[in-house]
């Protein structure tokens, strides 16, 4: 790309007062004059924060990116955006995903950058940064922070999925409070995001499968020196992408989205993948709907033996050949001609990949599990759909009818779930309302509700659970999520009462409340909104404009993009 075509020349190429101002204040950082003479300016969008532990090593990654940018003849500039730490942010990081996307979009557009590198790791940092960048559509490359190394506790490998197991063991008195606390340091012992195929790892595989990162980005551990190497190589490559004008819309084609869905099925990715990929598609202008996740997941078995659907960890995936090795096993079904950020096709990137451990990466003919992907169920309880992850569910419960045990909100659940008088047994179906996008607000990860202590003591390990919320990608169980429309807007979920029969048939894609339409009409007429609607600030904006889960839970006014043009000058 010629220097005069660079966006940054509208700032640094100016003459007179305007150019003086743009360049002079940048020079107070010790930047030589020749850096402003037509070098591609590369923004490094950094979600580093000590309140986002998964991303706490991003200062080092940013420095590696800068090296690469400088080596390739670019001008690197690092800038911060709001960071979302999944473990700390209340009421839920998902509430702020759309806000961060706005921060990213406006930060990119408003500043003199020709290309951008997105540094993201913790769950919501990846979709929010990609969404924002899509709405600007300049050359963009993603670097994930990498998974932490697997933990070790008393002779066993452990990861985030074990949090749920430790919790049950503690409730049952199988481990002490001291042992419970001791496991904390044993699990999260290195930098990086969750070591299992949780949402963060799913998002990392998503961007690689979409073609937005260099090969092997998804699985290199954060503590591995090769994470810095790929960051440096990414810095070099983004400069070339600017010269080639390889913008996001040229990579994020319909084929790229279909590839991502198929790969997500093969690796047993998080159900949160659905809501984030839908939002990204809405920003870049690809017609994607919730049924596509079922369509392109069908008949794809689970190839990656990674927790929570399997036994191993993300570092094991890397040592076994990484995502390129998984994708190579799928070459007969994926779109091998989809272009990626390195200028090569998906097929070319995976051509030489090898599987080093068949216990971790299996074949299509002899998969780790025959059923995987995302199943979309519909019926009168979820007219617009709900999702379930069969690879993390109990096969016997994928077709099940039971009596509803209803909790009106998360506070009601916490107050009553361990009440010895609660009328519930192993055949019951647990229903949680008002944890969707508007109702919570923000659609919290509370859908994989813990089971009642009295059933745990009887040896019950799984039950059908239904909600309009989400669950952590590290979670597992027969959990129906993202019910749409949600209870807070008067969806059928709002009308469910204790004792109603609910029938789930994941094999036939149905979720039915066995109550007559006449009775539902009576209940609907009597229904009143009970959850608080906020009257000011960002939360008011969110509740007013957020779309339902089957559309990606983006805000209606953020769909699409405004491009990279700045309408007016400030000087």
C-alpha positions in Angstrom: 0.0 0.0 0.0 1.4 3.4 -1.0 2.1 5.8 1.9 -0.6 8.2 0.8 -3.2 5.5 1.0 -2.5 4.8 4.6 -5.2 6.0 7.1 -2.5 7.4 9.3 -1.4 9.9 6.7 -4.6 11.8 7.4 -2.9 12.6 10.7 0.9 12.3 10.4 1.1 13.3 6.7 -0.6 16.7 7.3 1.2 20.0 6.7 0.9 23.2 8.8 -0.6 23.5 12.2 -2.5 20.2 12.1 0.5 18.0 11.2 2.6 19.9 13.8 0.1 19.0 16.5 -0.4 15.4 15.5 3.4 14.7 15.3 4.7 17.0 18.1 2.8 15.5 20.9 3.7 11.9 19.8 7.3 13.0 19.7 7.3 13.6 23.5 7.5 9.8 23.8 10.9 9.9 22.1 9.8 8.8 18.7 12.1 9.7 15.8 10.8 11.8 13.0 11.2 9.1 10.3 8.6 7.0 12.0 6.0 9.5 10.8 7.1 9.4 7.2 4.8 6.8 5.7 5.4 3.8 7.9 2.2 1.7 8.5 0.9 2.5 12.0 -0.1 -0.7 13.8 -2.4 -0.4 16.8 -1.9 -3.0 19.5 -5.2 -3.2 21.3 -4.3 -4.5 24.7 -6.7 -5.9 27.3 -4.0 -6.2 30.0 -5.2 -5.7 33.5 -4.4 -7.0 36.9 -8.1 -7.4 37.4 -8.1 -9.8 34.4 -5.7 -12.4 35.7 -5.9 -14.4 32.4 -4.4 -11.4 30.6 -1.9 -10.3 33.2 1.1 -11.3 31.0 -0.1 -9.2 28.0 2.5 -6.5 28.6 5.2 -9.0 27.6 3.2 -10.1 24.5 2.7 -6.5 23.4 6.5 -6.0 23.5 6.9 -9.1 21.3 4.4 -7.7 18.9 6.2 -4.4 18.8 9.5 -6.1 17.9 7.8 -7.8 15.0 6.1 -4.6 13.8 9.5 -2.7 13.9 11.3 -5.5 12.1 8.7 -5.3 9.2 9.0 -1.6 8.9 5.9 -0.6 10.8 5.3 1.9 13.6 3.7 0.1 16.6 1.5 2.0 19.1 -0.1 0.3 22.0 -3.5 1.4 23.4 -5.7 0.0 26.2 -9.4 -0.8 26.2 -11.7 -1.9 28.9 -10.7 -5.4 30.1 -13.2 -8.1 31.3 -12.0 -10.5 33.9 -14.4 -13.4 34.0 -13.6 -14.4 37.5 -14.1 -10.9 39.1 -16.5 -8.7 37.1 -20.0 -8.5 38.6 -22.8 -9.1 37.9 -21.3 -10.8 34.8 -18.7 -10.0 32.3 -21.2 -10.7 29.5 -23.1 -7.5 30.5 -20.1 -5.5 29.3 -19.1 -7.4 26.2 -21.0 -5.0 24.0 -19.6 -2.0 25.9 -16.0 -3.2 25.2 -16.8 -3.7 21.6 -17.9 0.0 21.4 -14.6 1.0 23.1 -12.6 -1.0 20.6 -14.5 0.2 17.6 -14.3 3.9 18.5 -10.7 3.6 19.6 -9.6 2.1 16.3 -11.6 4.5 14.1 -10.7 7.6 16.0 -7.0 7.1 15.9 -4.3 7.0 13.2 -3.9 3.3 12.8 -3.6 1.4 9.6 -3.9 -2.1 11.0 -4.6 -3.5 14.4 -3.4 -6.5 16.5 -6.0 -7.6 19.1 -4.5 -9.1 22.3 -7.2 -11.1 23.9 -7.5 -14.1 26.2 -10.1 -14.2 28.9 -13.6 -15.2 27.7 -15.3 -11.9 26.7 -12.1 -10.1 25.6 -12.0 -12.1 22.4 -15.5 -11.6 21.0 -15.7 -8.0 22.2 -12.4 -7.1 20.4 -13.3 -8.9 17.2 -16.8 -7.4 17.2 -15.5 -3.9 17.5 -12.8 -4.4 14.9 -15.3 -5.9 12.5 -17.4 -2.7 12.7 -14.3 -0.7 11.5 -12.9 -3.3 9.0 -9.2 -2.5 8.7 -6.5 -5.2 8.5 -6.7 -7.1 11.8 -4.9 -10.0 13.4 -5.7 -11.7 16.7 -3.3 -13.1 19.3 -4.7 -15.1 22.2 -3.0 -15.1 25.6 -2.8 -18.9 25.7 -3.9 -21.4 28.3 -2.3 -21.8 31.7 -0.4 -25.0 32.3 -2.5 -27.8 33.9 -2.5 -27.9 37.7 -1.3 -30.7 39.9 -3.0 -31.6 43.2 -2.2 -34.7 45.2 -0.9 -36.7 42.3 -3.6 -35.6 39.9 -3.7 -33.2 37.0 -6.4 -30.6 37.5 -8.0 -27.7 35.7 -10.9 -25.3 35.9 -13.5 -28.0 35.3 -12.4 -29.5 38.6 -13.8 -26.5 40.4 -17.3 -28.0 40.1 -16.0 -31.3 41.3 -14.2 -29.8 44.3 -17.4 -27.9 45.2 -19.4 -31.1 45.3 -16.7 -33.0 47.2 -16.6 -30.2 49.7 -20.4 -30.1 50.2 -20.3 -33.9 50.8 -17.5 -33.6 53.3 -15.1 -35.6 51.1 -12.5 -32.8 51.2 -11.9 -30.3 54.0 -12.0 -26.6 53.8 -8.2 -26.5 54.1 -7.9 -29.0 51.2 -10.4 -26.9 49.2 -8.3 -23.8 49.6 -5.0 -25.7 49.0 -6.3 -26.7 45.6 -6.7 -23.1 44.5 -2.9 -22.5 44.2 -2.4 -25.9 42.7 -4.8 -25.2 39.9 -4.0 -21.7 38.8 -0.2 -22.0 39.0 0.9 -20.2 35.8 -0.2 -17.2 33.7 -2.9 -17.8 31.1 -6.5 -18.5 30.8 -8.3 -21.8 31.7 -6.3 -24.9 30.9 -9.4 -26.8 29.6 -11.6 -26.3 26.6 -13.6 -23.6 28.4 -14.9 -20.4 26.7 -11.5 -18.7 26.6 -9.9 -21.7 24.8 -13.0 -22.0 22.6 -12.6 -18.4 21.6 -9.0 -19.0 20.8 -9.9 -21.9 18.6 -12.7 -19.9 17.1 -10.4 -17.1 15.9 -7.9 -19.6 14.5 -10.6 -21.6 12.7 -12.0 -18.3 11.3 -8.6 -17.5 9.9 -7.9 -14.5 12.1 -4.7 -15.7 13.8 -1.5 -17.5 12.7 -1.6 -21.3 12.9 -1.3 -22.8 16.4 -2.4 -19.6 18.1 -5.1 -21.4 20.0 -3.2 -23.9 22.0 0.4 -22.6 22.7 0.5 -22.4 26.5 0.9 -18.9 27.9 4.0 -19.9 29.8 5.6 -21.4 26.7 8.2 -19.1 25.0 6.6 -19.9 21.7 3.7 -17.7 22.8 6.1 -14.8 22.5 7.4 -16.1 19.2 4.0 -16.2 17.6 3.3 -12.7 18.9 6.5 -11.4 17.3 5.6 -13.2 14.0 2.1 -11.7 14.2 3.7 -8.2 14.5 5.6 -8.8 11.3 2.6 -10.2 9.5 0.2 -7.4 10.3 2.5 -4.9 8.5 2.3 -7.1 5.4 -1.5 -7.3 5.8 -1.7 -3.5 5.7 0.4 -3.4 2.5 -1.9 -6.1 1.0 -5.0 -4.3 2.3 -6.2 -7.7 3.7 -9.2 -6.5 5.6 -11.5 -8.4 7.9 -14.3 -8.8 5.4 -12.0 -10.6 3.0 -11.3 -13.3 5.7 -14.6 -13.4 7.5 -16.6 -15.0 4.7 -19.5 -17.4 5.0 -17.0 -20.3 4.5 -15.0 -19.0 7.5 -18.0 -19.1 9.7 -19.0 -22.6 8.6 -15.4 -23.7 9.2 -15.5 -22.3 12.8 -18.8 -24.1 13.6 -17.4 -27.4 12.3 -14.1 -27.1 14.2 -16.0 -26.1 17.3 -17.9 -29.4 17.1 -14.7 -31.4 16.7 -13.0 -29.8 19.7 -16.0 -29.9 22.1 -16.2 -26.1 22.4 -18.2 -24.0 24.8 -21.9 -23.3 24.2 -20.9 -19.6 24.5 -19.4 -20.0 21.1 -22.9 -19.7 19.6 -23.8 -16.3 21.2 -20.4 -14.8 20.3 -20.1 -16.1 16.7 -23.6 -14.8 16.0 -22.6 -11.4 17.3 -19.5 -11.3 15.2 -21.4 -12.3 12.1 -23.9 -9.5 12.7 -21.0 -7.0 12.8 -19.3 -8.1 9.6 -22.6 -8.7 7.7 -22.7 -12.5 7.3 -26.2 -14.0 7.4 -25.8 -16.6 10.2 -28.6 -18.0 12.3 -28.9 -20.3 15.3 -30.0 -23.2 13.1 -26.6 -23.1 11.3 -24.9 -24.3 14.4 -26.9 -27.5 14.5 -26.7 -27.9 10.7 -22.9 -27.7 10.5 -22.3 -29.5 13.7 -24.3 -32.6 12.7 -22.4 -35.8 12.0 -19.1 -34.3 13.3 -17.7 -36.4 16.1 -15.6 -35.2 19.0 -11.9 -35.5 17.9 -10.2 -33.6 20.7 -10.1 -35.4 24.0 -10.0 -32.3 26.2 -11.9 -31.5 29.4 -14.7 -30.9 30.1 -15.9 -33.2 27.3 -12.8 -35.4 27.6 -9.8 -36.0 29.9 -6.9 -33.8 28.7 -5.9 -30.2 28.7 -5.1 -27.5 26.1 -1.3 -27.9 26.5 -1.8 -31.6 25.6 -3.6 -30.5 22.5 -0.6 -28.3 21.5 1.9 -31.1 22.2 -0.2 -33.5 20.1 -0.2 -31.2 17.0 -2.4 -28.3 17.9 -5.5 -27.1 16.1 -3.9 -27.5 12.6 -3.7 -31.3 13.3 -7.4 -31.4 14.3 -8.4 -29.4 11.2 -6.3 -31.7 8.9 -8.4 -34.6 10.2 -11.4 -32.7 8.9 -10.0 -31.8 5.5 -12.7 -33.8 3.7 -15.5 -31.6 5.1 -14.1 -28.1 5.8 -13.6 -25.3 3.3 -9.9 -25.7 2.6 -9.9 -22.7 0.3 -10.9 -20.2 3.1 -8.2 -17.5 3.3 -6.5 -16.7 6.5 -4.4 -13.8 7.9 -1.1 -15.2 6.8 -2.3 -15.0 3.2 -2.5 -18.8 2.9 -5.7 -20.9 2.8 -6.8 -23.1 5.7 -5.9 -26.2 3.8 -2.4 -24.9 3.1 -1.9 -24.0 6.8 -2.8 -27.5 7.8 -1.1 -29.5 5.0 2.0 -30.5 7.0 0.3 -30.9 10.4 0.8 -34.2 12.2 -0.9 -35.9 15.1 1.6 -36.9 17.7 -0.8 -38.5 20.3 -3.9 -40.3 19.2 -5.1 -40.3 22.8 -5.6 -36.6 22.5 -6.6 -36.1 18.8 -8.5 -39.0 17.2 -9.6 -39.6 13.7 -13.0 -39.0 12.0 -13.4 -42.8 11.6 -12.5 -43.6 15.2 -13.5 -40.5 17.2 -13.1 -40.0 20.9 -16.9 -39.6 21.1 -19.5 -40.1 18.3 -21.6 -37.1 19.3 -20.4 -33.6 19.7 -21.1 -30.0 18.6 -24.0 -27.8 19.5 -27.6 -29.1 19.4 -30.4 -26.6 19.0 -33.7 -27.6 20.4 -37.0 -25.8 19.7 -40.6 -26.1 20.9 -43.2 -24.1 22.7 -40.7 -23.6 25.6 -38.1 -22.2 23.3 -39.7 -21.0 20.0 -36.5 -19.3 18.9 -34.3 -22.0 20.1 -32.1 -23.2 23.0 -28.8 -24.9 23.0 -27.3 -28.0 24.6 -23.8 -29.5 24.4 -24.2 -33.3 24.1 -20.5 -34.1 24.5 -20.7 -32.8 28.1 -24.1 -34.2 28.9 -25.3 -37.6 30.2 -26.5 -39.6 27.2 -29.4 -41.1 29.2 -30.8 -37.6 29.9 -30.7 -36.3 26.3 -34.3 -37.7 26.0 -36.1 -37.2 29.2 -39.5 -36.0 30.6 -39.8 -34.8 34.2 -41.6 -32.5 36.6 -40.4 -28.9 36.8 -38.9 -27.6 39.9 -39.0 -23.8 39.3 -36.7 -21.0 40.6 -37.9 -17.5 39.7 -34.4 -16.0 39.8 -30.9 -16.8 41.0 -31.6 -15.5 44.5 -34.6 -17.9 44.8 -32.3 -20.7 43.6 -29.6 -20.0 46.2 -32.2 -19.7 49.0 -34.0 -23.0 48.3 -31.8 -25.4 46.4 -30.4 -27.1 49.6 -33.6 -26.9 51.6 -34.3 -30.4 52.8 -38.0 -29.8 52.3 -37.6 -29.0 48.6 -39.8 -31.4 46.5 -37.2 -32.7 44.0 -35.9 -36.1 42.9 -33.5 -37.4 40.3 -36.2 -37.4 37.6 -37.1 -33.7 38.1 -36.1 -30.9 35.7 -34.6 -27.9 37.3 -35.8 -24.6 35.8 -34.2 -21.2 36.4 -35.9 -18.1 35.1 -34.8 -14.5 34.7 -31.1 -15.0 34.0 -31.2 -14.0 30.3 -29.8 -10.9 28.6 -32.4 -8.4 29.9 -33.5 -10.2 33.1 -30.2 -10.7 34.9 -29.1 -8.4 33.2 -26.2 -9.7 31.1 -27.1 -13.4 30.8 -24.9 -14.8 33.6 -23.1 -18.2 33.6 -25.4 -19.8 36.1 -27.2 -22.3 33.9 -25.2 -25.3 35.1 -26.9 -25.1 38.5 -25.4 -27.2 41.3 -27.6 -30.1 42.4 -29.4 -30.2 45.8 -27.2 -31.6 48.5 -29.7 -34.2 49.4 -29.6 -35.7 45.9 -25.8 -35.5 45.8 -25.7 -37.6 49.0 -27.8 -40.2 47.2 -25.2 -40.4 44.4 -27.1 -38.3 41.8 -24.5 -36.6 39.6 -26.6 -35.1 36.8 -30.1 -33.8 36.1 -31.7 -31.9 33.3 -31.4 -28.2 33.9 -33.1 -25.5 31.8 -32.6 -21.7 31.9 -32.4 -18.6 29.7 -28.8 -18.1 31.0 -25.4 -19.4 30.0 -22.9 -21.7 31.6 -19.1 -21.6 31.8 -17.4 -23.4 29.0 -15.6 -25.3 31.8 -18.9 -26.7 33.1 -20.6 -29.9 32.2 -23.9 -31.7 32.6 -27.2 -32.1 30.8 -27.9 -28.3 30.7 -30.3 -26.6 28.3 -29.2 -22.9 27.9 -30.0 -19.7 26.1 -33.8 -20.3 26.0 -35.3 -17.7 23.7 -37.4 -15.6 24.3 -36.2 -15.2 27.8 -38.4 -15.1 30.8 -37.9 -11.3 31.4 -39.6 -10.5 28.2 -42.5 -12.8 28.7 -41.2 -15.9 26.9 -42.9 -19.2 27.7 -40.2 -19.9 30.2 -41.8 -17.2 32.4 -45.0 -19.2 32.5 -43.5 -22.5 33.8 -44.9 -23.6 37.2 -43.8 -26.2 39.7 -45.0 -29.6 38.7 -45.4 -28.9 35.0 -44.1 -31.7 32.8 -41.3 -30.8 30.4 -40.0 -33.1 27.7 -36.5 -32.8 26.2 -35.6 -34.8 23.2 -32.2 -33.6 22.0 -32.1 -36.3 19.3 -35.2 -34.9 17.7 -34.3 -31.3 18.6 -37.4 -30.6 20.7 -38.1 -28.9 24.0 -41.7 -28.9 25.0 -43.7 -27.7 28.0 -46.6 -30.2 28.3 -49.2 -27.6 29.1 -52.2 -26.7 26.9 -52.2 -23.6 24.8 -55.4 -22.5 26.6 -53.7 -22.8 30.0 -50.6 -20.9 28.7 -52.9 -18.1 27.4 -54.4 -17.7 30.9 -50.9 -17.6 32.5 -49.7 -15.2 29.9 -52.5 -12.8 30.5 -51.7 -12.9 34.3 -47.9 -12.6 33.8 -46.1 -9.5 35.1 -42.5 -8.5 34.8 -40.8 -8.9 38.2 -37.1 -8.3 37.4 -35.8 -4.8 37.8 -35.3 -2.7 34.7 -32.6 -0.1 35.3 -33.4 3.6 34.6 -29.9 5.1 33.9 -26.4 4.5 32.7 -25.0 1.7 30.6 -27.2 -1.0 32.1 -30.3 1.0 31.1 -28.8 1.3 27.5 -28.1 -2.4 27.5 -31.5 -3.6 28.8 -33.2 -1.2 26.3 -31.4 -2.4 23.2 -29.9 -5.9 23.8 -31.3 -8.5 21.4 -32.2 -12.0 22.4 -29.8 -14.9 22.7 -30.7 -16.5 19.4 -29.5 -13.3 17.7 -26.2 -13.1 19.6 -27.2 -10.7 22.4 -25.6 -7.7 20.7 -27.3 -4.3 20.9 -29.6 -3.6 18.0 -27.9 -0.3 17.1 -24.5 -2.0 17.0 -25.3 -4.4 14.2 -23.1 -3.8 11.1 -20.4 -1.2 11.0 -19.5 2.4 10.2 -16.2 1.7 8.4 -12.9 3.4 9.1 -13.6 6.9 7.8 -13.6 9.8 10.3 -16.3 12.2 9.2 -14.7 15.4 10.6 -11.3 16.8 11.6 -10.8 18.1 15.1 -8.3 20.9 14.3 
